[in-house]
């Protein structure tokens, strides 16, 4: 569940956004404010998870208000504005998203999906040190697939997200960060973008310029970073 604050000096705009957000089952609207001064007080008092914030407001603009928030404890801030001129400034100040009015249902849903995925990733990152993952939750359309660690060949971080590859070569996205998987599973970090199941390694192959790579039992080459190679060789007992 996300608690939400709507900040806009136009009552009609607040009403429209409230109506759109009320369709989401995991959104609870904590309140509305017509200006940044009221909003700063309500954020300090209620600590909402998300603030949907207009930019062009009297006295203090939305951009100025964002600059007044403590970045260590600030909520997710989603700008909702009729102007696209401020997008660069917004993201420079750590805005989560930037929506142009009128906000379509699909575009709002995309923002909400990003918030949900971001929350899941944060939830995984605060697991206690003693917690070990026996399965990796992977996400598909309307389902969560729990992949056992011994069925994982490798995990790869790409621009589009983190993907878990099973023993058959099937790829599934996950929201668990790579560093959490490294800490909570036996998977070996061999590269800044890769974790590998050592039980699925067929050989370690040296290539040019002092580099090396793993080759899995399925024949898939997995890069090894030059920095990690010495510790990997030590762990595997390679002199």
VMD Tcl script that draws the C-alpha trace (Angstrom):
set ca {
  {0.00 0.00 0.00}
  {1.23 3.49 -0.91}
  {0.08 6.58 0.96}
  {-0.23 9.56 -1.38}
  {-0.34 13.35 -1.10}
  {-1.65 15.44 -4.02}
  {-0.28 18.99 -4.31}
  {-1.78 21.34 -6.92}
  {-3.15 24.87 -6.72}
  {-6.03 23.97 -9.06}
  {-8.92 22.16 -7.27}
  {-10.13 20.61 -10.53}
  {-6.69 19.14 -11.24}
  {-6.56 17.65 -7.73}
  {-10.01 16.15 -8.19}
  {-9.09 14.57 -11.54}
  {-5.91 13.03 -10.16}
  {-7.69 11.78 -7.05}
  {-10.31 10.10 -9.23}
  {-7.64 8.41 -11.37}
  {-5.57 7.25 -8.39}
  {-8.61 5.90 -6.53}
  {-8.90 3.15 -9.16}
  {-5.65 1.58 -7.91}
  {-6.27 -0.87 -5.02}
  {-2.88 -0.24 -3.40}
  {-3.16 3.57 -3.25}
  {-4.49 5.43 -0.21}
  {-4.78 9.20 -0.58}
  {-3.71 10.85 2.67}
  {-4.62 14.38 1.68}
  {-4.52 17.29 -0.74}
  {-2.76 20.65 -0.60}
  {-3.19 23.78 -2.70}
  {0.32 25.14 -2.18}
  {3.85 24.08 -1.28}
  {3.82 25.59 2.23}
  {0.86 23.43 3.28}
  {2.45 20.46 1.54}
  {5.77 20.75 3.40}
  {3.91 20.75 6.72}
  {1.79 17.75 5.75}
  {4.82 15.80 4.49}
  {6.60 16.40 7.81}
  {3.50 15.35 9.75}
  {2.11 12.41 7.73}
  {5.23 11.17 5.90}
  {3.44 10.00 2.72}
  {5.13 7.46 0.47}
  {4.44 9.41 -2.74}
  {3.77 13.08 -3.54}
  {2.12 14.00 -6.84}
  {3.29 17.58 -7.26}
  {2.37 20.41 -9.62}
  {5.17 22.75 -10.70}
  {3.54 26.12 -11.42}
  {2.20 27.17 -8.01}
  {2.14 30.54 -6.18}
  {4.85 31.53 -3.66}
  {6.94 28.33 -3.91}
  {7.05 26.31 -7.13}
  {7.09 22.53 -7.16}
  {10.75 22.54 -8.24}
  {11.64 24.84 -5.34}
  {9.65 22.70 -2.93}
  {11.50 19.57 -4.02}
  {14.77 21.32 -3.22}
  {13.54 21.91 0.35}
  {12.98 18.21 1.08}
  {15.56 16.10 2.89}
  {16.81 13.67 0.24}
  {17.56 11.04 2.88}
  {13.92 10.79 3.96}
  {11.98 12.35 1.08}
  {9.00 10.54 -0.45}
  {8.84 9.57 -4.09}
  {8.01 12.79 -5.96}
  {6.06 12.58 -9.20}
  {5.61 15.89 -11.02}
  {2.26 16.42 -12.73}
  {2.34 19.51 -14.93}
  {1.12 21.04 -18.17}
  {4.67 22.12 -19.06}
  {7.52 19.96 -20.32}
  {10.16 22.70 -19.85}
  {11.14 21.57 -16.36}
  {11.84 17.87 -16.90}
  {15.64 18.19 -16.75}
  {15.49 20.28 -13.56}
  {13.05 17.80 -12.02}
  {15.23 14.76 -12.57}
  {18.35 16.65 -11.47}
  {16.59 17.14 -8.13}
  {15.78 13.40 -7.88}
  {12.15 13.42 -8.99}
  {10.83 9.89 -9.49}
  {8.73 10.67 -12.58}
  {7.35 13.52 -14.67}
  {3.79 13.39 -16.01}
  {2.28 15.81 -18.49}
  {-1.34 16.96 -18.12}
  {-3.77 15.66 -19.09}
  {-2.47 12.42 -17.58}
  {-3.67 9.33 -19.43}
  {-4.67 6.14 -17.62}
  {-1.88 4.14 -19.29}
  {0.82 6.68 -18.41}
  {-0.31 6.86 -14.78}
  {-0.39 3.08 -14.56}
  {3.19 2.95 -15.86}
  {4.27 5.26 -13.03}
  {2.43 3.15 -10.45}
  {4.05 -0.02 -11.80}
  {7.48 1.60 -11.48}
  {6.69 2.56 -7.89}
  {5.65 -1.01 -7.09}
  {8.79 -2.47 -8.64}
  {10.97 0.05 -6.84}
  {9.33 -0.78 -3.52}
  {9.89 -4.52 -4.06}
  {13.57 -3.91 -4.78}
  {13.91 -1.83 -1.59}
  {12.12 -4.48 0.43}
  {14.62 -7.10 -0.71}
  {17.57 -4.84 0.11}
  {16.64 -4.68 3.81}
  {16.55 -8.42 4.40}
  {18.52 -9.35 7.50}
  {22.06 -10.69 7.10}
  {20.95 -14.10 8.38}
  {18.30 -14.51 5.69}
  {19.23 -16.87 2.87}
  {17.19 -17.03 -0.29}
  {16.35 -20.57 -1.35}
  {14.31 -19.34 -4.31}
  {14.40 -16.26 -6.50}
  {11.03 -14.60 -7.20}
  {10.76 -13.91 -10.92}
  {7.94 -11.93 -12.45}
  {5.77 -12.53 -15.49}
  {2.34 -11.44 -16.62}
  {-0.01 -11.75 -13.63}
  {2.24 -14.29 -11.88}
  {5.29 -14.77 -9.69}
  {7.54 -17.74 -10.49}
  {9.78 -19.02 -7.66}
  {12.97 -20.41 -9.18}
  {15.09 -22.61 -6.90}
  {18.74 -21.62 -6.63}
  {19.99 -24.98 -7.92}
  {17.92 -24.41 -11.08}
  {19.74 -21.14 -11.84}
  {22.51 -21.08 -14.42}
  {23.40 -17.39 -14.06}
  {21.94 -13.96 -13.34}
  {22.60 -10.96 -15.56}
  {22.06 -7.24 -15.00}
  {21.07 -5.39 -18.19}
  {19.80 -1.94 -19.03}
  {16.27 -3.35 -19.08}
  {16.58 -4.97 -15.64}
  {17.87 -8.08 -13.86}
  {17.30 -11.44 -15.54}
  {17.59 -14.93 -14.06}
  {18.50 -17.66 -16.57}
  {17.58 -21.24 -15.69}
  {19.26 -24.51 -16.73}
  {17.22 -24.63 -19.95}
  {18.27 -21.12 -20.93}
  {14.89 -19.55 -20.20}
  {15.14 -15.94 -18.98}
  {12.89 -14.46 -16.31}
  {13.00 -10.90 -14.89}
  {13.38 -10.32 -11.16}
  {13.29 -7.24 -8.95}
  {15.86 -8.60 -6.49}
  {19.02 -6.47 -6.86}
  {22.22 -8.19 -7.94}
  {24.05 -7.27 -4.73}
  {21.27 -8.82 -2.62}
  {21.46 -12.06 -4.62}
  {25.22 -12.04 -4.12}
  {24.80 -11.69 -0.34}
  {21.84 -14.05 0.14}
  {22.62 -16.94 -2.22}
  {25.61 -19.17 -3.08}
  {25.79 -17.56 -6.53}
  {29.29 -16.28 -7.33}
  {29.93 -12.70 -8.42}
  {32.23 -12.96 -11.43}
  {31.57 -9.62 -13.14}
  {29.77 -6.39 -12.28}
  {26.86 -7.59 -14.43}
  {26.91 -11.33 -13.70}
  {26.41 -13.89 -10.94}
  {26.97 -17.55 -11.78}
  {26.02 -20.91 -10.28}
  {29.44 -22.54 -9.78}
  {27.83 -26.00 -9.98}
  {26.96 -25.21 -13.60}
  {30.50 -24.23 -14.60}
  {32.13 -26.64 -17.05}
  {35.43 -24.78 -17.43}
  {37.31 -21.54 -16.92}
  {38.78 -20.36 -20.21}
  {41.56 -17.80 -20.64}
  {41.22 -15.33 -23.48}
  {43.31 -12.44 -24.78}
  {44.74 -9.58 -22.68}
  {44.74 -11.53 -19.42}
  {40.96 -11.88 -19.41}
  {39.01 -15.04 -18.69}
  {35.48 -16.38 -18.86}
  {33.43 -19.23 -17.50}
  {31.77 -21.68 -19.85}
  {28.63 -23.26 -18.42}
  {27.55 -26.88 -18.91}
  {25.11 -25.54 -21.50}
  {28.01 -23.91 -23.36}
  {27.18 -20.31 -22.45}
  {30.26 -18.06 -21.98}
  {30.08 -15.79 -18.91}
  {32.68 -13.00 -18.55}
  {35.00 -12.75 -15.55}
  {36.27 -9.31 -14.63}
  {40.02 -8.85 -14.37}
  {39.60 -7.46 -10.85}
  {37.68 -10.50 -9.59}
  {39.73 -13.17 -11.36}
  {42.36 -13.68 -8.58}
  {39.74 -14.20 -5.83}
  {37.69 -16.48 -8.10}
  {40.73 -18.65 -8.83}
  {41.48 -18.83 -5.12}
  {37.92 -19.87 -4.29}
  {37.98 -22.57 -6.97}
  {41.42 -23.83 -5.90}
  {43.11 -22.83 -9.15}
  {46.79 -22.01 -8.77}
}
mol new
graphics top color blue
foreach p $ca { graphics top sphere $p radius 0.5 }
foreach p [lrange $ca 0 end-1] q [lrange $ca 1 end] { graphics top cylinder $p $q radius 0.2 }
display resetview
